[in-house]
Amino acid sequence: MVQTTISPCDVLIIGAGVMGMLSALELAEAGQDVVILDKGQAGLEASWAGGGIISPLYPWRYSPPITALATWSQNAFPDLIAELRDSTGIDPERLANGMLVTATNEREQALAWGAGVSRAVIEITDDEAQALEPQVVLDETPLWMPRVSSVRTPRMGQALRQMCLNHPQIQLCEHYEAQVSGSLSSPVVSSHGQRVVANRMVLTTGAWTGDLLSGLNFRCPIKPMKGQMLLFSPCRLVNRVVLANGRYAIPRADGRIVFGSTLEDVGFQRTPDRDAFESLYASALAMIPMLKDVDLEAQWAGFRPGSPEGMPWIGAMSEKLWVNSGHFRNGVVLSPASSRLLCDLMLDRTPIVDPLPYQPRNTL
C-alpha cells in the first residue's frame, strides 16, 4: 500500500519516475531499506509522457558512454519487461519489431556505427523497406535497425509502481513534495512537516533536479526541455517505429500510433499549443498520408531532463547525496543500466560500465 508516514531508511529516493523506481528496486533487491518520495503519483511525469523507443534517436550521434548504457539496457529489457508483466499482471507491451530510419543525410556515419555494434544498422532496398511499411512515404532508401523495440511507457510506469508497492523493503510515499536544505555534505530533507531520516539520499528528479540542487548552492545544468506528442486512434498503419527528420511514429499493440515530438526550451510551461500541433500533424501526414483519415485522441506535453550532450549524472555528489538524472531524451532506454550502475556505486560493487563519464560536476 502507499505509505502515509515516512520511516527511517538506508536510502531515500526523491522522484518516482521510471529511473527512481528502478533504482529503488535495484537497491531493495540488494538488501537496502528504501523510501521513495514523489510530489505526485509515481510514474506520471516524463516517464508517462515519453514515447518509449528502446534506443537513442540517431544513436550514432552519441558518445561511447551513452552507447555503453544503451547497449546494456537493450540487452536487459526483454527480461525486465517479462518480470514486470509476470509479477504484476500489467503488460508494458514491448514490441520488438525494429525501427525504419528515413530522411537522414548521415548514412555513412550510421552504417559505420552499426558495423561496430553487431549490425545494429543495416542497408535495405527500397522494395524491402516498402514491404516492411507500405503506408510510409520514403524520402530516400531507409536504414533498418532490426534490434530496436518499444514499450508503452504509461504501462511500464504502472507496473514498476506496483512492483514497488509489493516490495517489503520499499516505502512509496506519493503526494509528498520534498524540501531539500543544508549542504552537499549534510543535506536535510523534509516533507509534510516531517524530517526524513536516511543514511543516504538519491535525486532521481529528472527536469526538477536543478531546482532541488539550487537549495544546496549547487548550480546544475539539468533543466526542463518540453516535448509535445500526438496520439492517433487505432488504425494499424505502421507495425514498427519509423523515424524521419527527427520525428517518429510509434505503434502500440492496440493499433494506436504515438507521434512526436517537439523539443522546446521554455521552462516548466506545460500547456500543449496549436503551433506544436500543426507542426506535428503536418509531419505525421508527410510520413503516413493515410493518417489524414484517422481521428486524433490526444495531444500532451512532458519535460525531459535536458543535459549537456545528453550525458546523465550518475554517482555521488557527497557521501550522503547521490544523483541519477539528466538522461535528456533517453530516460527510459537508459534506465536499467543507469539504475544498476547507481546501485553498483552505492554498494561498492564492480560497476557494469566505467562510471567516470557520468560523475556529477559542480558548475559554479
N, C-alpha and C positions, 0 to 999 in steps of 0.2 A: 504494500500500500504506500501511497505518497505520505511522507513524514510531515508532521505538524510541529515538531520540536527538533532542535539540532543537537545531536550528541557529539561529544569529543571524538576525534578520529585521527588516524595516521595521516591521511591525505584529504585535504579539502579541494574539490574541483569547482571552479566558478565557470559556469557555462555548460548547458546540457544539450548542445548540438551533437551531431554525429561524432565529432572529434572528442568532445567531453565525455560522452557515454562510452565510446570505445576505450578511451584512456582509463575510465573508471573500471570497466570490465577487465582490462588487462591487469590493473593493479590489484583488484579484488581477487582475481584468479591466482595471483602471486601471494595472497595472504594478507593484504593490506585492508584495514577498515577505511572505507571511503564515504565521504559525504559529497553530494553534488548539489550546488545551489543554482537556480535559474530564475531570472526575473519574470519569466512566463512559463508556458508549458514546454516540456522537453521536446526538442526536435522541430520547433515551429518557426525558426528564423531561416538563415541561409540553407540549412540542411533540408528544409521543406521546399524552399523556392528553387533550388538548383535542378538542372536537367538530369544529372546522374550518369553522364558518359564516363565510363571507366577507362579513361585515357585523357591526358592533357590534349587540348586542341592544338594541332600542329606541333606534335611532341618534339620534332627535330629542331624547333626554335629554342628549346630549353637547355639549361646547363646540365652536365652529368649528375650533379646531386639530385635534381628533380627526377631525372630518368631513373636513378637508383631507387628512390622511394616509390615511384610509379610502378616499376617492374616488380618490386617485392609485393606491392599491394595487389597488382593484377593477378599474380600467382595465388594470392591469399583469398581473393574474392569468392571463388566458387564454394570453398568450404565455409567461409563466413556466412554467405547468404543461405546455404543449406542449414547451417546451425541455427540461424535466426528463424528460419521457416519452421524447422522441426521442433525447436524449443518453445516457440510462442504461438504457432498456428497462423502467423501473419507472414504472407509471402511478399518479399520485396520485388518480386518479378524481374529477376535477372534475365535479360535477353542477350544471348551470345551469338549475334548474327553479323558482327563485323561493322566496319564503317567505310563508306564510299566518300572519297575526298575529291572534289572537282573545283575548277576555277582557282587553281593555285599556280603561281609562277616560280615555285620552289621545288620543281620536280626532281632535279638532280640532287639537291640537298636532302630531300625526303628519302629518295632511294638509297643514298649513301648511308644515311642514318639507319634506315630499315635493314640494310645488309648487315649491320653490326648488332642488330637486336633480333636475331633469329627470324629474318624475313618478315619483320613486322609491317613493312610497307612493300607492296609488290605491284608490278605493272600488269594491267589487263587491257584487253582490246575494247573498242567501242561496243562491239556486239556483246561481249561478256558483261560489260557494265550495264547495257540496256536490258540484258536478260535478268540481271540482279534487281534492277529498279526501273521497270518500264515506264513509270509515270514521272520520272525525274528528268528534267532538261539538263543535258550535259554540255557545258560550255566548251569543254575540251575532254580529251581522254582522261578519265579519272585515275586516281591511285586507289588501291584496295588495301585495307587494313583488317585482315580476317580475324585477328585476335581481340579486337575491341568489343566490349559488351556494354550494357547499360543497366541501370536499376531504377526503380520507381522510388525516388527519394522520400516522399512522404511516408511510404510504407516501410522503408528501411528505418526511418526515424521512429515510427510506431513500434517496430519490432525491437529495436535497441532499447526504447523506453521500457517495454515490457520485460526485457531481459534484466534491466537494472532494477526494476521493481521486484522481480523474483529473486534477486541475488541476496543471500543473507548478510553479506558484508558491505552492501551498498545502501545508503540512505539517500533517496531522491527527494529534495525539497524544492517544489515548484512554487512560483509566485513569491520567491524570496530574493529581492534585489539586494545585491551585496554592496556594502560601502567599504572601501579599502583606504587605509590611512597608515601613518607610521613611516617606515623607511624600507628600502630594499632588503636590508639585513634583518629587519624586525617588522614585517607587515602585520597590520591589525585588520581583521575582517569582522564586520558586524552586519546583521540583517534582522529586521523586525525587532530592533531593540536588544538583540542578543549578541554577545561577542562569541564568535565561533572559535572553539579551541581545536587546533590541529597542529601536528608536528611539522607538516609542510603544506603548501598550497600551490595549485596549478591554475593558471589562467588559460582557459580554452574558450575565450570570449569573442573570437572572430573579429569583426569590424569594430567592436567596442573595446578592444584591448588597449588601444592608445589612450582612451578616456580614463580607464581604470589606472593605468600606469602614471598618468599625469598627476594623480593624487600622491604619488611617491617621488615627485620631482624627477621623473624619468621621461625623456622625450622618445617616443616610439613611432616609427614611420608607418605602422599598420593603421589603415584608415578605411572608411567605407567606400566601396565602389558599387554604385547602383546598377542592377541589371533587371531588365524587363522581359517578360515572356508572354507567349500566347498559347492557348490550348484549343485545338480543333476537335470537334465531335468525332465519334468513331467512324472511320472511313476506310481504314486498311489500305491507304495509298502507298505507303512505304513499309518495308519489312526490316530495315536496318537503319542505323544512324547515317545521315547524309550531311556532309559539311561542304559549304561553298561560300567563298567571300566572307569568311568569319561568322556566318550564320549557320545554324544547324536545325535539322528536323530529327526528332527522336520518337520512334514508335513506341506505344505502350501495348501491353498484352491484350487489352480490350479494343484495340484498333484506333484509339485516340492518337493524336500527334502533338507533342510539345514542340514549339518553335521558338528559338531565341538566338541571340539575346543582345540587348544593348550593353554598353559599357560607359557609365556616366559618373563623373567626379562632381557630385552635387551634395555631398554630406549625407545626413540622415533624412533626406527628402523622399518619403516612401510612395507618394501618390503616383499611380500609373497615369500616363498622359497621352494625349492624342497624337503628338508628333512621333512618339515611340511606336504607337500602334500603327500609324500609317507606314512608317519605315519597315517595321517587322512584317506587316501584312504584304507589302509590295515584294519584299524579299522572299516570303513564303510562296507567293504566286509565281515569281520568276523561277523558283526551284521546282515547284509542283503545281502546274497550272490548274489541275482539276480541284485544287483546294478552293477555288472560287465558288464551287457549288456546295461547300461544306460549312456547316454552322460553326461559329466561334462560341466557345463556352466561357472563356475567362481570359483576362489579362492581369498580370500581377508583377510586383517588384520585390526584390530582395537585395541584401547588402553583402557583397563579397568582402573578405578582409584583404584589401589591397596591400601589397608589399613590394619593395624594390626588386625587380626581375622575378617576381613571383616566389621568392625564396622564403620559406616559412622559418619561424623561430621555434626551435625545439631544444629545450635544455634549461639549465639553471641560471637564474639571474642573481641568486644568492643561495646560501644553504637552505633557507626557508622558502624562497619564492622561485617557482618554475613556470614555464610557459610552453604552450603548444598551439601556435596560432600563426596567422599571416599566410595562409595557403592560397590566397587570391582566388583564381578560377578553378583550383584543383583540390578543394577540400575533401570531397567525397572520395575521389580516386586515391588520394594520398593518405586517407585516414587510417587504414590498417597498419601501414608501415610507420607512420608518424606516432601512432599510439604505442606500438611495440617498442620503437626507439626510445620514446619518453620513459616507458617502464624499465627498459634496459638501463638507462642512465640513472634513474632514481634508485634502482635496486643494485647498482654496481655490477651489472652483468655485462658480458661481452656484447657490444651493440651490433645490430644487424647490418648497419652501414656506418661509414665514417661519420661521426656526429659533428665534426668541426665546422662544415659549411653552414649548419643551422644554428650555431651558437648565438644567443641573443647579444646585441651590442648596444651600448649606450650611445645615443646620437646627440647628446647635449654638446 
